[in-house]
Amino acid sequence: MSDRPAPRRPAPRRARQPGAAGQPKEGAPPFDGPLDQLEAWFEVLGPPRFPDESPASLDAVLPIHARAGFMALLLARTEATEASGVVLPFEAFLRANGLDLLDRLLLLALLRNAHDPQGEKGIKALRLFHATGADTLARRHEVVRRLEEEGRLRDVGAVQSVPDDYLCERRYRLAPHLVEPLTTGGGDPEGIPVLSGDPIQDLEELAHGVERLCDALLMQYPQTQTIWSTPIPGGPGWDHMGVRRRKLAARLEASARVQADPIGAEIRRLGLEGEERLVWACLVRDSQTDEPGMPVPQALRLAGRHPDPDAAAARLLGPESKLARADALRFNRRDGSLLSMAVWLSREARARVIPWPRTAFLVRGASREEGGTLSRVGFDSSGELQRDHAAARGGDR
């Protein structure tokens, strides 16, 4: 054995405490740009993770007042940067949405976690308490209230959650479509995707978006507590369908902006907006199934949350709705409550988006001859009987 002493392991570096940066100085230098500014503000939050759980206990939270000097310096540097003409996207977002200091710190913590390759698929409440200096019960209660009940971050759709029953296991993240806009000012702040330009691929992706939304609708508790969810508008809690509904709405908006896109052309022709687009998209996907016909309550649930389902049904699918006035709807009965009906797209409405009939790929019998012509009887929004036959092209409903 060697007589040489074992090498000493270097002592671990202590995370820099944000309160140690001192008081602000006059003539604070501007930041080099948005990334430099965010890097400095991330220091206010403390370390992004801990080597074990014991240092993460609540009694180790650095109070917010201990960081006041450092934050004052950063605010002065931020002001100097903007005065020099440099655009700071994070600051612009704060001002545009009326966010205060606590919102700033929460948003910074969510943004830092989004850029962290070891971010563990979101950030838990305990680390948000550390990041915001919530060292008292009152401050921790306010953090939870803003995330879970009411607050500007919920109002603007900036925060999403996997809403586990236990607060200690609940995870939060920044809405993915905001990561790049808040970091560099790039990307689309509404999360509008770039389409492929291939109408068949775009139609398949639209169908996939509707199918994922339908999958979320069929989820039962506790499965609904395991997927990313959006804040319920105007109230506490989380909507487990919200993320998928928002992605579908963004795809429809992307189509509506492209002149040559068949999906967008029909959206513009019908003048559809918001939930009208979602209902229509679900009916387009339904028209591709073996037995088209969607229960009206299901169509409403896919489109959003409605305290008054009867009013929502009348607005989206009733005789005065845009889809009904364009003769795009068929129902399985002529009278009664809309909520007791099934609805599907008319043959002509389907044909404007899907260039092949539903029977185009059907075969029957051992000889595999072509499938026969199908017909479906339904009622339009005025109660008139309509029989839609499969045509040589353009759909069968």
Residue pairs with C-beta under 8 A, 6 or more apart in sequence:
12 51
15 46
15 47
16 43
17 46
17 62
17 66
18 43
18 44
18 45
18 46
18 62
18 66
18 67
18 70
18 71
19 62
19 66
19 67
19 68
19 69
19 70
20 70
21 43
21 69
21 70
21 73
22 69
22 70
22 73
23 69
23 72
23 73
24 69
24 72
24 73
24 75
24 76
25 73
25 76
28 73
28 76
28 77
28 80
29 77
29 80
30 77
30 80
30 81
30 83
30 84
30 86
31 37
31 40
31 77
31 78
31 81
31 86
31 88
33 86
34 86
34 87
34 88
34 89
34 90
34 183
34 184
34 185
35 183
35 184
37 77
37 78
37 81
37 88
37 90
37 91
38 90
38 108
38 111
38 112
38 183
40 74
40 77
41 74
41 90
41 108
42 48
42 108
42 112
43 70
44 67
44 70
44 71
44 74
44 105
44 108
45 105
45 108
45 109
45 112
45 130
45 131
46 62
46 130
46 131
48 112
48 113
48 116
48 119
48 127
49 118
49 127
50 56
56 126
56 127
56 130
58 126
58 129
58 135
58 140
60 130
61 129
61 130
61 133
61 134
61 135
62 130
62 133
62 135
63 133
63 135
64 132
64 133
64 134
64 135
64 139
65 133
66 133
67 133
71 101
78 88
78 91
81 88
82 88
82 91
87 185
89 181
89 182
89 183
89 184
89 185
90 107
90 108
90 111
90 182
90 183
92 185
93 99
93 107
93 178
93 181
93 182
94 103
94 104
94 107
97 152
97 155
97 156
97 158
98 152
99 107
99 152
99 153
100 152
102 132
102 142
102 143
102 146
103 146
103 151
103 152
103 153
105 131
105 132
105 133
106 128
106 131
106 132
106 143
106 146
106 147
106 153
106 159
107 153
107 158
107 174
107 182
108 131
109 123
109 127
109 128
109 131
109 132
110 123
110 158
110 159
110 172
110 173
110 174
111 174
111 179
111 182
111 183
113 119
113 122
113 123
113 173
113 174
114 173
114 174
114 176
114 179
115 179
115 183
120 171
121 171
121 173
122 161
122 162
122 171
122 172
122 173
123 171
123 172
123 173
124 168
124 169
124 170
124 171
124 172
125 143
125 144
125 147
125 167
125 168
125 170
125 172
126 168
128 134
128 143
128 147
128 172
129 135
129 139
129 140
129 143
132 139
132 143
133 139
134 140
134 142
134 143
144 167
145 151
146 152
146 153
146 154
147 153
147 154
147 159
147 161
147 172
148 161
148 236
148 237
149 236
150 235
150 236
153 159
154 231
155 231
157 175
157 230
157 231
157 246
158 174
158 175
158 178
159 172
159 173
159 174
159 175
159 231
160 172
160 173
160 174
160 175
160 228
160 229
160 230
160 231
160 242
160 243
161 170
161 171
161 172
161 173
161 228
161 229
161 238
162 170
162 171
162 225
162 226
162 227
162 228
162 229
163 170
163 225
163 229
163 237
163 238
163 240
164 170
164 171
164 225
165 222
165 225
173 228
174 182
175 191
175 230
176 191
177 187
177 188
177 189
177 190
177 191
177 250
178 189
178 191
179 187
180 186
180 187
181 187
181 188
181 189
190 250
190 253
191 246
191 247
191 250
192 250
192 253
192 254
192 257
193 250
193 251
193 254
194 254
195 202
195 251
195 254
195 255
195 258
195 261
196 202
196 205
199 261
199 262
199 263
202 255
202 261
202 263
203 262
203 263
203 353
203 354
205 251
206 248
206 251
206 252
206 255
206 263
206 281
206 284
206 285
207 284
207 285
207 288
209 244
209 247
209 248
209 251
209 281
210 248
210 281
210 282
210 284
210 285
210 302
211 285
212 244
212 247
212 248
213 241
213 244
213 245
213 248
213 282
213 302
214 282
214 302
216 227
216 240
216 241
216 244
217 241
217 298
217 301
217 302
219 227
219 240
224 240
225 240
227 240
227 243
228 243
229 238
229 239
229 240
229 241
229 242
229 243
230 238
230 239
230 242
230 243
230 246
231 237
231 238
231 239
231 242
232 238
232 239
232 242
232 305
233 305
239 245
239 305
241 301
241 302
245 278
245 302
245 303
245 304
248 278
248 281
249 274
249 277
249 278
252 263
252 267
252 277
252 278
252 281
253 277
254 264
255 261
255 263
255 264
255 267
256 264
256 267
256 268
256 277
257 264
258 264
259 265
262 352
262 353
262 355
263 284
263 353
265 352
266 280
266 349
266 352
266 353
267 277
267 280
269 326
269 352
270 276
270 280
270 322
270 323
270 326
270 328
271 322
272 280
272 322
272 323
275 303
275 304
275 312
275 316
276 316
276 321
276 322
276 323
278 302
278 303
278 304
279 299
279 300
279 302
279 303
279 316
279 317
279 323
280 323
280 328
282 294
282 299
282 302
282 303
283 294
283 299
283 329
283 343
283 344
283 345
284 345
284 350
284 353
284 354
286 292
286 293
286 294
286 344
286 345
287 344
287 345
287 350
287 354
287 358
287 395
287 397
288 354
288 358
292 344
292 345
292 358
292 376
292 397
293 332
293 342
293 343
293 344
294 342
294 343
294 344
295 341
295 342
296 313
296 317
296 338
296 339
296 340
296 341
296 342
296 343
297 309
297 339
299 316
299 317
299 343
300 306
300 309
300 312
300 313
300 316
303 312
303 316
304 312
306 312
309 339
310 337
310 338
310 339
313 338
313 339
314 320
314 321
314 338
315 321
316 323
317 323
317 324
317 329
317 338
317 343
317 381
318 324
318 338
318 381
319 325
319 381
319 382
321 329
321 381
323 329
323 349
324 380
324 381
325 381
326 349
327 346
327 348
327 349
327 380
327 381
328 345
328 346
328 348
328 349
329 343
329 344
329 345
329 346
329 349
329 380
329 381
330 343
330 344
330 345
330 346
330 376
330 378
330 379
330 380
330 386
330 388
330 397
331 341
331 342
331 343
331 378
331 379
331 380
331 381
332 341
332 342
332 343
332 378
332 379
333 340
333 341
333 379
334 379
334 383
334 384
334 385
335 383
344 376
344 378
344 397
345 397
346 380
346 386
346 388
346 397
347 388
347 389
347 390
347 391
347 394
347 395
347 396
347 397
348 394
348 395
349 397
350 358
350 394
350 395
350 396
350 397
351 357
351 391
351 393
351 394
351 395
354 395
355 393
355 394
356 393
356 395
357 390
357 391
357 392
357 393
357 394
357 395
357 396
358 374
358 390
358 395
358 396
358 397
359 371
359 372
359 373
359 374
359 390
359 396
362 370
362 371
363 369
363 370
363 371
364 371
364 372
373 389
373 390
373 396
374 389
374 390
374 396
375 387
375 388
375 389
375 390
375 396
376 387
376 388
376 396
376 397
377 385
377 386
377 387
378 385
378 386
378 388
379 385
379 386
380 386
388 396
388 397
389 396
390 396
